[in-house]
């Protein structure tokens, strides 16, 4: 009778075995906070769930997260990404780019500094519902025209103005 009770107690929470070991993972924003925020998770959780707790509305296709200089893939498990108890997740520095049109309307996009300007422009066009209308707009920064096909990293284009938001104007071509 006692053996049955012990066996039943061991099987009360079969999900705990599937989730794996409970971990505490920290998150430091790009300012590298002195005391990073801590989050609980399980090693078999999909990393995106942890990231969503850390950074609500995380744009996984625009920003890169790293741990010990290794890129974190949001759709792998915590264990597959090599995260362990006490790991610190960091976001790569992102830049706020402000797109202004000739009427003064503005939209801000936060994007990883290593991404090409092409990706920022495409994301902006997607946000305004004009994703297939590249020819309708021209983009410039500091009186230099930017082409939607430029693969130059954002940090190179804005190297003299990395801290404050960046301004790119667009105008209709008609």
N, C-alpha and C positions, 0 to 999 in steps of 0.2 A: 504494500500500500504506500509506504513512504517513497519507494523508488518511482512509482507512478506520479506522485506529487512533484518530485524533483524533475522528472522528465517533462511534466506539464509546464512547470515554471520555466524551463529552458526554452520551450516552444511558444511562450506567450507572445513574444515579439519577433516573429520570423523576419520582418522587414529590416530589422537592425543589421542582420547579416548581409542583406542585399545592398544596403547603403554603405557599408564599410565602416571604417574608423571615423569617429567624430574629430574634426579638426578646427582650429582657430586660425583664420587667415586675416592678415591686416591689409589695409588699403591706405596708401599715401598718395595724395593728389599731386599734380605737377609741381606744387610749391614745396613738396617733401615735408609735410607736417612733422613737427617734432614728435608728437605722439599720434601715430596712425590709428585710425578707427579699426576695431576688430569685429569680425563676423564669424559665426559658427556655420559649419557645413559638414558634409560627409564626403569621404574620398571618392565615392562612386556617383556623386551628384554631377550633373552636367554643369560645366563652368559658367555657362550663360546665366543660370539661376543665381549663382553667387555674385556675378558681375551686376545683375539687375538689382540685388540688394545694396551693393556698394554704390552704384551709379544708376539711379532710376532713369529710364528712357535712354539708356546707353545706345549709341549708334555704332554697333559692332563693325560696320563696314567703313566707318570713317576714322575711328580712333584705335590705336594699338595699345594693348596692355602688355606689360612685361613683368617677369619675376626673375631676378638675378640675371638680367640682360637677355633672357630667353622669351620670345614672343609667346603669348598665351592665346590659344585657339578657343573661342567661346563654345564651340560645339563638341569639344572633347570633354572627358570627365576630368575632375580635379586631379585625380591620380595620374591620368595620361598626360596632363600638362606638367607633371612633376612638382605640383604644389604639395607642401608638407605642413605639418603643424608649425606655426610660427612664421610661415612664408609671408613676405610683404609684396603685394601687387602694386605696381606703379603704372600710371598712365603716361604715355609719351607726351611731351609738350605739345599742346594744341594751340592754334592761333585762331582768333576771331577775325573773320574777314567780313567786312560790311560791304554789301553790294548796294549801290545807290543808282537810281535811274534819273533821267533828266527832269523828272517832276518832284524829286526829293524823297520819294518812297525808298525805304531801306529795309534790307533783310540781313540778318547776321547768321553766319555759318561758322561753327567751330570744327576745325579739322586738324589732323596731325600735320606737323610742320614738314615731315618728310614726304608727304603726298605731293604729286604734281599739281600744278595750277589747273591742269585739264580736269582733274577730278573735282576740284572745288567749283569750277564753272559748270560742269555737268550737274553737280548736286544742286547748285543754285537754280539752274534751269528746271530741274525736276521739281524743286520746291515751288516755283511759280507756275507750274503746269505747262512748261514750254520745252520739255525734254528733247524734242526732235526739231527744234527751231533755232539751231546754232547760227544760221545765216541771217536771222533777223536782228541780231545784236552784235555790237562791238564792245570790247572790254579794254579798259586802259587803267594804268597805274602810273602815277608820276609822269604823265604825258607820253607814256610808251604803250603802244597797242599790244594787247595780249591775245594770242590766238587760242581758241578752244582746244587745239591739238598740242599745245606746248606741254612737254613732259618735264619741264624744269621744276625741281622741288620748290615748294612755297617758301621755305626758309632762305633760298637763294634769291628769289625775287624780292622778298621783303627784308633782306639782311640788315638794312639800316633802320628798320622800324619794326622790330620784333615784339616789343612789349605792348604798345597801344594797338587798338583794332586797326585793321587795314581797310583801305577804301578802294574799291574798284567801281568805276562808273560804267554803266551800259546805256546805250542809246539805240533806238530803232534805226534801221538803215534806210528807211524810206523817206 
